[in-house]
Amino acid sequence: MSGKYYIKTYGCQMNEYDSSRMGDVLEAEYGLTPTNDPQQAQVILFNTCSVREKAQEKVFTDLGWIREYKQANPDVVVGVGGCVASQEGEAIVRRAKYVDVVFGPQTLHRLPELIERRRRSGVPQVDISFP
């Protein structure tokens, strides 16, 4: 995979750090570069926060506008990470069936593995386990 990635970060300072780590993983594994435009990205990630008010609603609002883009570009990987992902897990995929990967802060290092499993199997991948 080559191209770009887009990460939208919600909430706390820890999420800023985790988003940076996600970017590092995508750059090291796939050679992707960051973009501020999700419509230029091959990987779109939402790094969620459950501490800030209405974070869950915000991520589902953003997932709503990305749905049409994903339908028109099925090879684009859409992922939800962070604390809301840890709390909601499979419920995210049930509510937004076009989400490819769901992962918690403690499993972001497995992001390339989750993406590859999703591509091979065609089944959304959820890993919110603790290492």
Helices and strands as residue ranges (DSSP letters): E 4-9, H 13-30, E 33-34, G 38-40, E 43-48, H 55-72, E 77-82, H 83-88, H 90-95, E 101-103, G 105-110, H 111-121, E 125-127
